[in-house]
């Protein structure tokens, strides 16, 4: 798991043609595949809840300079594994903050 050194953003085009500006929270590796956790910069209905979006990152092995593609996660099992890994990441961050406070 890795968190970006500085805030990084991506513009994600949705199926309806709208574009959403998203902050990249972290990159997660699950079963030898990379996934990204995104924080969309959209108005949330409930301000107390934060919605995080997860997408698979697919890179063109023939052209490493090509921008990676973000794919929707269709499998419930894969989605659950990615969200579990993200929860672990959040737990690690919380633990590191506790260590830093001591």
N, C-alpha and C positions, 0 to 999 in steps of 0.2 A: 504494500500500500504506500502510496506517496501523495503528499500534499504539495501543491505548487509552491515554489519559493515566494512568489508574489501573486497577487490576485490576477487570475487569467479568466478571460471571457470567450464565449463563442456565441455566434448568432445561429439559432436553430430554426429551420423552416419547418412549420407544421403542415399536416396534410391539407388543411384548409387554405394554405398559401400565406398565412400570417407568419411573421418572424418574431421570435422571442429571444431577447438578450439574456444569456445565462452565465452565471459565475461557475467556473470549474472548481468544485470542492476538493475532489481527489480522484485518483485513478486506482482502481481495484483490480487485482488479478484473481480470477476464479476459474479453476479447471483449465489453466493455461490459456485463458482468453482475457483480454483487457476490457474493462468497463469503466465508464465515467459517471460520476455523481455530479449532477448539475443543479444549481439553485436558480430557478427562473426568476427574472425581475418582472413579475407581473403582480397585479393587485390580488391578494389572497382574500377570499370571502371571510375567513376567520383569522384575524391578525395573530392569534395565539398559536396557530398551527403553521408550520413551515412545510411546504411541499418540495420534495427532492425528486428529481427525475433521473432515471438510470438508463444508459444506452451502451450497447457494445461498440467498441472501437475496432474498426477493420481498416488495416493499412494495406496499400498496394505494395506487395513484396517486389514487384518488378520496377516500381518507381518510388523509392523512399522519399522523394521530394514532394510527391503528390499529397495533398491534404487528406487526412484520414476520414473515413466515412463513419457516421454514427448511425447504428441500426437499432430499431425498436426490438426489445427483448420479448419474443413471442411465447416462450416456454415459461409456465408458472414455476417449474422446478428451478430453472436457471434464475428467474427473477427473485425467487425466495433465497437462493444461495447468495446472490449479489447483495440483497438487502441485509442478510445475516452478516456478510463481510463488512458492510458499511456500519452496522451496529458495533462490530468489533473495533472498527476504526474509531468511532466516536468514544468507545470505552477507553481505548488507548490514549486518545487526546485528553480525556478527563483525568486519567491516571497521571499523565505527564504534567498536567497543570497542578495536581496535588503535590507531586514531587517538587515542582518548581517553587511552590509556596512554602515548602519546609526549609 
